[in-house]
């Protein structure tokens, strides 16, 4: 199942997409709840995907995807966390700086919390002048939580995940570099925009590509990024070191996560200019007018254009 949010004729809604983002059709489920998160918070009848399939059968207006504007599939999460889960990305950056890999990387999955009001979907991403100083993209996958959880173990954590979407964790590297001198983690370098979309693919949708392990599931899904049509990054979801189940175990320890909360994977190897510049592959940052396209098998194509404001 592919879940989307969209606007049409000035009205926001959500529904289930049959097909792709160019020629598919959406079953509008806006009469069930104002948003996907609202539905998840209210409807607790067993499997979310089974319940949605049941409610969508023969229900709601069906509209062509070309008649709507797709937004973030979860535009209103209460919380957004972003992890540091791909070893290749972490190792490459540290090696280029001439420093050792932090031992803590192998001890716990780390993450920071960012701004849920900075969520955008496909389309323009508007940035202020200070963001344009070393502006960067990050090619990531995000897990969307389907039901409330607290103190869950990695063995059971995957069952609390509704599905996955593409995430671009936009980064103003000059701001980030300045503030992280205080060792408090990123905030102003990150809080201005996080793009998600174009849909949430539920776990059953991706089941043929699932790789099970005692630590939680991974998926064999190719990940790529282009900037202005130039191939820039390539990786695979299967290469993730810390699984989302392990990250969720850590995140939910003594803490309640709710339906619609978002957890990002962190950058896949080669998945940002910071890493590529440090390793001598590129020597540039994003500029106004640049189009960044992130694609992940099964999760679609997330295209954004940088707009200076």
N, C-alpha and C positions, 0 to 999 in steps of 0.2 A: 504494500500500500504506500502511495505517495501523498503526503499531506502538504497542502499549500495554504498560504494566506494571500489575499489579493484585494485590490480596490477596483471598483467598477462604477462608473457614473457617480463618483464622489462617495460611494458607500464601501466600507471595509467589511470583509467577510473571510471565510475560510472553507476548505472543503477537501475533497479527494480528487486527485488528478489521475486520469486514465490516459496513458500515452506520455509524450514528452512535452517540454516547455515551448515547443514551436507549433505542434499540430494536435496536441492533446485536448481533452475535454475535462471540465471540472464539475463535479457534483457539489453544488453550493449547500453547505450545512450550517449556514449562519442562523437559521431558525432554531437550531438546537442549543446554541450558546453564542455569546458575542464573539468569542475567540476560541482557539484550540485550548489555550490554558484554562479558560473558563469551563470548557467541557471536561477537561481532565480533572479539574478540582471538584466538579459536581458529580460526574458519572463514575461510579466505583463498582460496576457490575462485571466482575471477572476481567477477562482479557480486553484491553482497550481496543486492539485491532479487530477482534471478533465483534465487539459491540459496535464499532464504527461501521463495519461491513454490514451488519444487520440493520442499523439505522439508515444507512445510505441506500439500501436496496429499494429501488422504485420511489425514492424520495428526493425532494429538492429540485431546483432548477438546474439543468445542465447547460453550461456555457462554454464556448470555445475558449481555449487559453489565449488566443489572439485578441479576444475582446476585453481582456482584463490586464491590469498591471500587477505582476507578482511582487510581493514584498518578502520580508523575512518570514519564514514559515512559523516562527514563534516570536512575534514582535514585542512581547511584553513579559519576558521572564522576570521572576523576582530576583534571581541571582545569576551571575555569570562568573564561572571560574575558568582559568586557563592554565593548563599543565605544561610540563617540560619533559615530554614522554619519549621523544625520539633520540636515541643515543647518537646517531650519526650527526645530527645538527649540533648537539652539545659538544661532542668531541671535536668537530671541525672548527668551531669557534675558539675553543680553548687551545687547540693545537696551533692555530694561526697566531694566537696571542703569546705563545710560548709558555703556557701555564699547564699544570697538571689537571686532569679530570677530577672534579670534586668528589671525594669518596661518598658523600651523602647521596649522590645520584643513584647509587646502587642500594641505598638503605631505605629510602622512602620516595614515593612519587610526590614531587612538590608542585605547587600551583599558586597563583595569585588570584585575587578577585578584582574584576573590572566593572565598568559602569553599565548596568542593564538599560539605562536610558540612552546609551550610545548605539543601540542596535539599529542597523540598516539592513535592507535587502539588496537585491540586484539594482543597478542603476547608479546615479550620481552619488559620490561621497564628497561632501563639502567640508573643506578644511580651512583653518585660519592660518595666517602668515607663519606663526612659529612652528606649526605642524609641517610646513614645507621645508624646514631645515632638516635634511636627511630623512625624508618621508619614505617609508618602506611598507611592503605588503608581507603577509605571512600565510603560507599555504598550510591549512589545517583541516581536521575533521572535528566536528562537535557531536557529542552525545546529548540527547534531550531526555530528561527524566520523565517517566510516565506516571509515577505515583509516589506518594510520600514515603520517605525512607529515613531511617536513623540507625546508626550502629550496625550496618549491614556488613557481612563478610564478603570477600571477593568470590567465594563459592556461589553465593546467591545474588550478587549485585547485578549481573547482566539482566536478570528478570525485572529489574526496576527501570531499565532503559527502554523508552518507547522506540527510538530509532536514531538515525544519524543524518547529519547535514554537513554541507561545506561551510567552512569558517575562514574568513580573512581577518586576521587580528592586525589591523592597521597600526603602525608604529612610527611615532615621531622620534627618531633616534637621538637627535641632539637634546631634546627635552629628557628623554629616558636616561641618557648618559649623565646629564647634570644631576638629576634627582637620585640616581642609584649610587652616587658617591656616599650617600648617607646609609646605604645598606638596608633600605626599607622596601625595596622592590619597586616595580614600575607603577605609575599612576597617571600623571599628566601626559606622559609619553604614550599612553594607551587609551585613556578614557573618552577620547573624542569620537571614536567610531569602531564598531565591530560589525562586519557584514556576515549575514547568514543566508543560505538559500541554495538553490531555488525551492527545494522541497525537503521534507523529512522522509527518508526511506525507512520504513519500519523494519524491525529485525527479521520478520518473516519474509519480507521483500528481498532481503539480502542473503537469506539462508543458504543458497547454492554456493556462495563465496565465503562462507564462514569457516574459520579455522579454530577449532576448539582446543583448549589447553586447561590444565589445572588452575592457571592464573586468570582465566577468563578468555573471552572470545576475541579474535582478530579477524580481519577480512582481507581477502586477496583483491584489493581494489587499487588500480593504478591512479596516481595523483599527479597532475601536471599544472603548470602555470605558464602563461604567456603574457608579455607586456607589449602592447601595440603589435600583436601578432607574432612576436619573436619568442620562440621557445626558450624558457628561462629556468624552469624547475621540473624535476621528475622524481617521484618516489612511490611508495606503496603503503597503504594502511597496514599491511601484514608486517611491516618493518618496525612497528611500534614496540618499544621496549617495555614500558609500563602499560598494561591493559587498562581500558576504562573501568573494568571491574575492580582492579587494584586502586585506581584513583578514587573511585566512588567509596570504597572501603575507608580510605584515608579521609575523604571529604566528609563522610557521614559520621565519623567518630565523635560522639558527643554533640552532634549537630544535625538538625533536621533539614533535609532537602525536600522541595515540593514539586508537584507536577509542573512541567514546563521549564524547570531550572536547566541551565546549559553548562556543560563542561567541555572545554576545548582541549585538544590533544597536545597543543604546542606545535612548533614548526617541524614539518617533515624535513629530512636531509635535503639540502640545496633549496629549501623552500622560502628564502628571503634574500634580499640584496645584502643585508648585513653579513650573512655567512658567505655569500658569493663574492662580495668585495674583499672580505678578509682572506679568502683563499685564492684571490687573484683571477677568478673567473670573469668578474665584471668590475666596472668602476663607475657606478652611477647610482642615483637615487631617483625616486619618482618625482614627476613634475606635473603641473596643471595640464589637463588634456590627455594624460596617459590613460590607456585602458588596460586594466588588469583582469585577466580571465583565469579563474581557477576551475579546473574540471576534475571530477572524481568519478570513476566508473560506478554506475548505479545511483549516483547522487546528483548528476546533472552538471550544469555549467553556470557558475556564478561570475557575472561580468559587472565590473564597476569602473566608472570614469572619475578621475580626480578633478574636482572643481574647486578653485580658489575662491574664498569669500572674504 
